[in-house]
């Protein structure tokens, strides 16, 4: 009994149950009794002992009933007693032990004081349905909760109506709504769920944010249960962006804003999109306050564009420009990142007035040029990929972020290259030699020639004057034909050397592609030129001819020696030419 009665007014209300009774109507069936309630701190009595009339064990610390009382005392309600049994036990005046417990619970209050407390108690028949009341949890059963309304009345509520996020313990204050009365037991039937609904409706207006569970869907949108109230979210208001499949939200708890509300019909139209936008704005404002230039942040690639990628930093989108994706050259953003990729970026610029953030992926990593001298040295043989070409040379990527120039002058020892595409193509992997490194200016020069010896250094040994060699005519001009002697070594055959007879046009004798046998008549290593001839070599003089020539030379020497000096002191030899007396120098123009 002390588990339920903490107030004399409660006892008076229970005993004076006539205040709560009225004649039941013929078409109204009596309200079923609340389910069993457990009595905290009360000694259990089995159902068998109550039925047989056996004496009930006294509670701890209480005197046992006398012999005259034990035989007539009815059984006390057990922990699993129903509401009817509780009330019956409370109203049974024949149990002396119960009377003593009532007197102890009354705390010495007189009958007049009890009557005054009962007069102040509200009449339950005057309470209308949906009336909100606040009471104290007096007892918790397996299925029902007994609520004491300040000692003036008692109410019964299903335990299942306690909210998941609410505590329901003996002594807690709780707001409930009256939904009916149990005339037989004198109890009010109350509901916590109904109280939440009434509280929500009482403060509901356009703009109110509610929370509910998505219970269904149709072509128009989603149905939401808000503590028993039905809400509807149109498909266009489900998310910030259009969702093709809104069924993914079924069973989830969502927050939405009231956009339309009709109290009479309890028609609630909601917008989840507005709540998401508002939360996004709050997150963006908070993030902008935290961001600083130089910070490293992790984000997810949200979308790609021709000029870069947009990265979600957790509420704020930053632009990762294509030039800041890598220390090397990037043609397209998708060559480096893809939608959904997790990346670590560095904040390089913040425009708070425009809410723009610039990011860099390459600056989040060390600059490879700072340690280039540790990995490369002049004279090293390296390989790389040709990534782009200009008229002055080709750019070769040695590693991501390190590009070197292969000048057009370093492409061939023997060929006159006008454009690098004559030797290499974009995408080719080439082996080259390093000829210079300038880490400060971030420049490396390469050479294809450095890996091959200069063929002109040994040309004089292979093509001595007078040697006969074979070659192929590669091109012709007005003044002669170029003959390829070996790869990279061409010689010029002048038109005058095509034949010992007069030749009007080079093509009269040779054409490109002709295989010819020629004679080397001269080699100029400094200018890297070889002179060729198709004319037959001059005949070697016979001994007789050589002797005659020597005799004629000796006679000429004798004549010069015998000549007298001429007047004026001028002497000259026709074999030596006119020298300074050449009349051409004095001719009038």
C-alpha positions in Angstrom: 0.0 0.0 0.0 2.9 2.4 0.7 4.0 1.8 -2.8 1.0 3.8 -4.2 -0.1 6.1 -1.3 2.2 9.0 -0.6 -0.4 11.5 0.0 -3.6 11.6 2.3 -5.6 13.2 -0.5 -4.9 10.1 -2.6 -6.3 7.9 0.1 -9.4 10.1 0.5 -9.8 10.0 -3.3 -9.6 6.3 -3.4 -11.9 5.6 -0.5 -14.4 8.2 -1.7 -14.7 6.4 -5.1 -18.2 7.6 -5.5 -16.9 10.9 -6.8 -15.6 9.1 -9.9 -18.6 6.9 -10.7 -21.5 7.4 -13.0 -24.1 5.2 -14.5 -22.7 3.5 -17.6 -24.6 3.8 -20.8 -26.4 0.8 -22.3 -24.4 1.0 -25.5 -21.0 1.6 -23.9 -19.1 -1.4 -22.7 -17.0 -1.0 -19.6 -13.4 0.0 -20.1 -11.1 -3.0 -19.5 -8.9 -2.8 -16.4 -5.3 -1.8 -16.8 -2.8 -4.5 -17.1 -0.9 -5.8 -14.1 1.3 -3.4 -12.1 4.3 -4.3 -10.1 4.4 -2.9 -6.5 7.9 -1.6 -5.7 9.0 -2.3 -2.1 5.9 -4.4 -1.5 6.0 -8.1 -0.4 4.5 -10.5 -3.1 1.6 -12.8 -2.3 0.9 -15.7 -4.7 -2.4 -16.1 -6.4 -2.9 -19.5 -4.6 -2.5 -17.9 -1.1 -5.0 -15.2 -2.0 -7.6 -17.7 -3.2 -7.2 -20.1 -0.2 -7.5 -17.3 2.4 -4.1 -18.2 4.0 -2.6 -15.5 6.1 -0.4 -13.1 4.3 3.2 -12.6 5.4 3.6 -9.2 6.9 5.9 -6.7 5.2 9.4 -6.4 6.6 9.4 -4.1 9.7 5.7 -4.3 10.3 3.9 -6.1 13.2 2.1 -9.3 12.2 -1.7 -9.1 12.5 -3.4 -10.5 15.7 -5.1 -13.9 15.8 -8.5 -12.3 15.6 -7.6 -10.5 12.4 -5.6 -13.1 10.5 -8.5 -15.4 9.6 -10.7 -12.6 8.2 -8.1 -10.6 6.4 -8.3 -10.6 2.6 -5.2 -11.2 0.5 -3.0 -8.2 -0.3 -2.4 -7.5 -3.9 0.7 -9.1 -5.4 3.4 -7.4 -7.6 1.5 -8.5 -10.7 -1.9 -7.3 -9.4 -4.2 -5.5 -11.8 -5.5 -2.1 -11.3 -8.8 -3.5 -10.1 -7.0 -5.6 -7.4 -5.1 -2.5 -6.3 -8.2 -0.4 -5.9 -10.0 -3.3 -4.3 -7.3 -3.7 -1.7 -7.2 0.1 -1.1 -11.0 0.2 -0.5 -11.3 -2.9 1.7 -12.0 -1.6 5.2 -12.1 -5.0 6.9 -8.3 -5.6 6.8 -6.9 -4.2 10.0 -3.4 -4.3 8.7 -4.5 -2.3 5.7 -6.1 0.2 8.0 -2.9 0.6 9.9 -1.0 1.1 6.6 -3.6 3.7 5.6 -3.2 5.5 8.9 0.6 5.5 8.5 0.3 6.8 5.0 -2.1 9.6 6.2 0.7 10.9 8.4 -1.6 11.8 11.2 -4.2 13.7 9.2 -7.6 14.0 10.7 -10.8 13.0 9.0 -11.6 16.7 8.5 -8.3 17.4 6.8 -8.9 14.3 4.6 -12.4 15.7 3.7 -11.0 19.1 2.8 -8.3 17.5 0.6 -11.0 15.4 -1.1 -13.2 18.5 -1.6 -10.3 20.3 -3.4 -9.8 17.3 -5.7 -11.2 17.9 -9.3 -14.1 15.8 -10.4 -13.0 13.5 -13.1 -16.4 13.7 -14.8 -15.6 17.4 -15.3 -12.4 16.7 -17.2 -12.8 16.7 -20.9 -10.9 14.5 -23.3 -7.6 15.8 -24.7 -7.0 17.7 -21.4 -3.3 18.0 -20.6 -2.3 17.1 -17.1 1.0 16.7 -15.3 1.5 14.0 -12.7 4.0 11.8 -10.9 4.8 8.2 -11.8 3.7 6.3 -8.8 4.2 2.7 -10.0 5.4 0.9 -13.1 4.0 -2.5 -14.1 4.8 -4.9 -16.8 2.4 -3.1 -19.2 0.9 -0.1 -17.4 2.1 2.9 -15.6 0.1 4.3 -12.6 0.3 8.1 -12.4 -0.6 10.2 -9.4 -1.9 13.7 -10.1 -0.7 15.5 -6.9 -2.8 13.2 -4.7 -6.1 14.3 -6.3 -6.6 11.5 -8.8 -5.0 8.5 -10.4 -4.4 7.7 -14.0 -3.4 4.6 -16.0 -1.2 4.8 -19.1 0.2 2.0 -21.3 4.0 1.6 -20.6 4.6 1.4 -24.4 3.6 5.0 -24.8 6.7 6.2 -23.0 9.0 7.8 -25.7 12.2 6.1 -26.6 14.1 9.3 -25.7 12.2 9.7 -22.5 12.9 8.3 -19.1 10.0 6.7 -17.1 10.9 5.9 -13.5 9.0 6.1 -10.3 9.0 9.7 -9.1 9.4 11.3 -12.6 7.0 14.1 -13.6 5.2 13.4 -16.8 2.7 15.3 -19.0 -0.2 13.2 -20.3 -3.5 13.7 -22.0 -6.9 12.5 -20.7 -8.5 10.1 -23.3 -11.1 8.5 -21.1 -12.2 7.2 -17.7 -12.5 3.8 -16.0 -15.8 4.4 -14.1 -15.6 1.0 -12.3 -12.1 1.6 -10.9 -12.3 5.4 -10.6 -9.2 5.7 -12.8 -8.5 8.1 -15.6 -7.2 6.6 -18.8 -4.3 8.9 -20.0 -1.9 8.9 -22.9 1.6 10.2 -23.2 1.6 9.8 -27.0 -1.6 11.9 -27.2 0.0 14.5 -25.0 3.0 14.8 -27.4 0.6 15.2 -30.3 -1.4 17.9 -28.6 1.8 19.7 -27.6 3.1 19.5 -31.1 -0.2 20.8 -32.6 -0.4 23.5 -29.9 2.9 25.0 -31.0 2.8 24.1 -34.6 3.0 26.8 -37.3 4.6 27.3 -40.7 8.3 27.2 -40.2 8.3 24.8 -37.2 10.8 21.9 -37.6 9.5 18.5 -36.7 11.0 15.0 -36.5 9.3 11.9 -37.6 9.8 8.5 -39.2 9.1 7.8 -42.9 6.4 5.2 -43.0 5.4 5.1 -46.6 5.6 6.6 -50.1 3.6 7.3 -53.2 4.2 8.9 -56.5 3.8 12.3 -54.9 6.3 11.9 -52.0 6.8 10.5 -48.6 4.5 9.9 -45.6 5.9 10.7 -42.2 4.6 9.7 -38.8 5.2 12.5 -36.2 4.1 10.9 -32.9 1.0 9.6 -34.5 0.4 12.7 -36.6 0.5 12.2 -40.4 2.8 14.5 -42.3 3.6 14.5 -46.0 6.8 15.5 -47.8 6.4 16.2 -51.6 9.0 14.5 -53.8 10.4 17.9 -54.8 11.1 18.7 -51.1 12.7 15.4 -50.1 16.3 16.5 -50.8 18.4 19.5 -51.9 18.9 17.7 -55.2 16.4 15.6 -57.1 16.3 12.0 -55.8 15.3 9.5 -58.4 14.6 6.8 -55.8 13.1 8.3 -52.6 12.3 4.8 -51.2 15.8 4.8 -49.7 14.5 7.0 -46.9 11.8 4.5 -45.8 12.1 3.7 -42.1 14.5 6.5 -41.5 14.0 9.3 -39.0 14.0 12.7 -40.7 13.7 16.4 -39.7 11.5 18.6 -41.8 10.0 22.0 -41.8 6.2 22.7 -41.8 5.3 24.5 -45.0 1.5 24.2 -44.7 -0.7 23.4 -41.7 -4.5 23.2 -41.3 -5.4 22.7 -37.6 -8.9 21.5 -38.3 -7.9 18.8 -40.7 -4.5 18.2 -39.1 -3.0 18.2 -42.6 0.7 18.8 -42.3 2.9 19.4 -45.4 6.6 19.3 -44.8 9.9 20.1 -46.5 13.1 18.2 -45.7 14.9 20.3 -48.4 14.5 23.5 -46.4 16.0 21.9 -43.3 18.9 20.5 -45.3 19.6 23.9 -46.9 19.5 25.6 -43.5 21.8 23.0 -42.0 24.2 23.4 -45.0 24.3 27.2 -44.5 25.0 26.8 -40.8 27.8 24.3 -41.6 29.2 26.5 -44.3 29.3 29.5 -41.9 31.0 27.4 -39.3 33.5 26.0 -41.7 34.4 29.4 -43.1 35.1 30.6 -39.6 37.5 27.7 -39.1 39.3 27.7 -42.5 42.7 29.4 -42.8 45.1 29.7 -45.7 47.8 27.0 -45.5 45.6 24.4 -43.8 45.6 20.8 -45.0 42.1 19.4 -45.3 40.6 16.1 -46.5 37.7 16.2 -48.9 35.8 14.2 -51.5 35.8 15.1 -55.2 32.2 16.2 -55.9 32.3 17.0 -59.6 34.7 17.6 -62.6 34.9 20.4 -65.0 37.2 21.3 -67.9 39.2 23.6 -65.8 39.4 21.6 -62.6 37.5 19.7 -59.9 35.2 20.7 -57.0 36.0 19.2 -53.7 33.6 18.9 -50.8 35.4 19.8 -47.6 32.4 18.9 -45.4 29.9 21.6 -46.2 32.0 23.9 -48.4 33.0 23.3 -52.0 36.5 24.3 -53.0 37.9 24.6 -56.5 40.9 22.5 -57.3 42.2 24.0 -60.5 43.9 21.7 -63.1 47.2 23.6 -62.7 47.2 22.8 -59.0 46.6 19.1 -59.4 50.2 18.0 -60.0 53.7 19.4 -60.1 53.8 18.0 -63.6 51.7 18.9 -66.6 48.0 17.8 -66.5 46.0 17.7 -69.7 42.6 16.8 -68.2 41.4 16.7 -64.6 40.2 13.1 -64.9 43.8 12.1 -65.6 44.5 12.8 -61.9 41.2 12.6 -59.9 37.7 11.1 -60.2 34.3 11.8 -58.7 34.1 10.3 -55.2 37.9 10.2 -54.7 39.2 11.1 -51.2 42.0 13.7 -51.5 44.1 15.7 -49.2 44.4 19.3 -50.3 46.0 22.5 -49.2 44.0 25.8 -48.9 45.8 28.4 -50.9 43.2 31.2 -51.1 40.0 32.2 -49.3 37.5 34.8 -50.6 35.2 35.2 -47.7 33.1 37.9 -49.3 32.4 35.6 -52.3 32.4 32.4 -50.3 35.1 30.9 -52.5 38.0 28.6 -51.6 40.9 27.7 -53.8 42.7 24.4 -53.2 45.9 22.8 -54.3 46.7 19.1 -54.5 50.3 19.5 -55.5 51.2 21.9 -52.7 50.0 19.2 -50.2 53.1 17.2 -51.4 56.8 18.1 -51.5 58.1 19.9 -54.6 60.2 17.4 -56.5 62.5 20.1 -57.8 63.9 20.8 -54.3 65.7 17.4 -54.3 66.3 17.0 -58.1 70.1 17.4 -57.7 70.0 14.3 -55.4 68.5 12.1 -58.1 70.0 13.4 -61.3 73.5 14.4 -62.4 75.1 15.7 -65.6 76.1 12.8 -67.7 73.5 10.4 -66.4 71.6 8.3 -68.9 67.8 8.5 -68.2 64.6 7.6 -69.9 61.4 9.7 -70.2 58.2 10.2 -72.1 57.8 13.0 -74.7 54.8 15.0 -73.4 54.8 18.0 -75.7 56.7 19.6 -78.5 57.6 23.1 -79.6 59.6 24.3 -82.6 62.7 24.7 -80.5 62.6 21.2 -78.9 60.7 18.5 -77.2 59.7 18.3 -73.5 60.4 15.0 -71.8 58.8 14.0 -68.5 61.4 12.2 -66.3 59.0 11.8 -63.4 55.8 13.4 -62.2 56.6 17.1 -61.8 60.0 17.0 -63.5 60.1 17.9 -67.2 63.3 18.5 -69.2 64.0 20.1 -72.5 65.4 18.1 -75.5 66.6 20.9 -77.8 66.2 20.5 -81.5 70.0 20.9 -81.9 70.6 17.8 -79.7 68.4 15.5 -81.7 71.0 14.4 -84.3 74.7 14.6 -85.2 74.2 14.3 -88.9 70.7 15.6 -89.8 69.7 19.1 -90.0 66.4 18.9 -87.9 64.0 21.8 -88.4 61.3 20.5 -86.0 61.5 17.8 -83.2 58.6 15.9 -84.7 61.0 14.8 -87.5 62.8 12.6 -84.9 60.4 12.0 -82.0 56.7 12.0 -81.5 54.5 12.9 -78.5 54.1 9.8 -76.3 57.4 8.3 -77.3 59.7 6.9 -74.6 63.2 7.9 -75.3 66.6 7.4 -73.8 68.6 10.5 -73.4 71.6 11.9 -71.6 71.6 14.9 -69.1 73.9 17.7 -70.3 72.9 20.4 -67.8 70.9 20.9 -64.5 69.7 24.2 -63.1 67.6 23.3 -60.0 67.0 27.0 -59.0 65.4 27.8 -62.4 63.9 24.3 -62.6 65.5 23.4 -65.8 67.2 20.3 -67.2 68.7 19.9 -70.7 68.8 16.6 -72.5 70.5 15.2 -75.5 70.1 12.3 -77.9 73.5 13.1 -79.4 75.2 12.6 -76.1 74.4 8.8 -76.2 76.1 8.4 -79.6 79.6 9.2 -80.8 80.1 12.0 -83.3 80.4 10.1 -86.6 82.3 13.0 -88.2 85.3 12.4 -85.9 86.2 9.3 -87.9 85.0 10.3 -91.4 88.5 11.1 -92.6 89.5 7.5 -91.8 86.6 5.9 -93.6 86.4 8.3 -96.6 89.9 9.2 -97.7 90.3 11.3 -100.9 90.3 9.2 -104.0 88.4 6.3 -102.3 85.6 4.8 -104.3 82.3 4.3 -102.3 78.7 3.5 -103.0 75.7 5.6 -102.0 72.1 6.5 -102.6 70.9 9.8 -104.1 68.6 11.3 -101.5 67.8 14.7 -103.1 68.8 16.8 -106.0 69.2 20.6 -106.5 70.2 22.9 -109.4 73.9 22.8 -108.4 74.2 19.1 -107.6 73.0 15.9 -105.9 73.3 14.8 -102.3 74.4 11.2 -101.8 73.9 9.3 -98.5 77.0 7.4 -97.8 75.7 6.0 -94.5 73.1 7.0 -92.0 73.6 10.6 -91.2 76.6 11.1 -93.6 75.8 12.8 -96.8 78.1 14.0 -99.5 77.7 16.6 -102.3 78.3 15.7 -105.9 78.5 19.0 -107.9 76.9 19.1 -111.3 80.4 19.6 -112.8 81.4 16.3 -111.3 78.6 14.3 -112.8 80.3 13.7 -116.1 83.4 14.7 -118.0 81.0 16.1 -120.5 78.8 19.2 -120.1 75.6 18.4 -118.1 72.6 20.8 -118.5 70.5 19.4 -115.5 71.4 17.2 -112.6 68.4 15.0 -113.2 69.7 14.2 -116.7 72.3 12.0 -114.9 70.8 11.0 -111.5 67.5 11.0 -109.7 66.5 10.6 -106.0 66.7 6.9 -105.1 69.4 6.0 -107.6 72.3 3.8 -106.3 75.6 5.3 -107.5 79.3 4.7 -107.2 81.2 7.8 -106.5 84.8 8.9 -105.8 85.7 11.0 -102.7 87.6 14.1 -103.9 87.6 16.0 -100.6 86.7 16.0 -96.9 86.2 19.2 -94.7 85.9 18.0 -91.1 85.4 21.5 -89.8 82.5 22.2 -92.0 81.4 18.6 -92.0 81.3 18.3 -95.8 82.4 15.6 -98.2 82.9 16.3 -102.0 82.1 13.5 -104.4 82.5 12.9 -108.1 81.3 10.6 -110.8 83.9 11.7 -113.4 86.7 9.2 -114.2 89.9 10.0 -112.3 92.7 11.6 -114.3 95.2 9.3 -115.9 98.5 8.7 -114.1 101.5 10.2 -116.1 104.0 7.7 -117.7 107.7 7.8 -116.7 108.5 9.4 -120.1 105.8 12.1 -119.5 107.2 12.7 -116.0 110.7 13.1 -117.4 109.6 15.5 -120.1 107.8 17.6 -117.5 110.9 17.8 -115.3 113.0 18.8 -118.4 110.7 21.6 -119.3 110.7 22.8 -115.7 114.5 22.9 -115.6 114.6 24.9 -118.9 112.2 27.4 -117.5 114.4 28.0 -114.5 117.5 28.5 -116.7 115.7 31.1 -118.8 114.7 33.1 -115.7 118.2 33.1 -114.4 119.7 34.3 -117.7 117.3 37.3 -118.1 118.7 40.8 -117.6 117.1 43.2 -115.2 114.8 45.7 -117.1 115.0 49.4 -116.8 113.1 50.6 -113.9 114.0 47.6 -111.8 110.8 45.7 -112.5 111.0 42.0 -113.0 108.4 39.4 -113.0 107.7 35.9 -114.0 104.7 35.0 -116.1 104.4 31.8 -114.1 103.9 33.8 -110.9 101.2 36.0 -112.4 100.9 39.8 -112.5 100.7 40.2 -108.8 100.1 43.8 -107.8 100.2 44.8 -111.5 97.0 43.0 -112.3 95.2 45.3 -114.8 91.9 44.2 -113.5 92.5 46.3 -110.4 92.9 49.4 -112.4 90.0 48.9 -114.8 87.3 51.6 -114.8 83.9 50.6 -113.7 
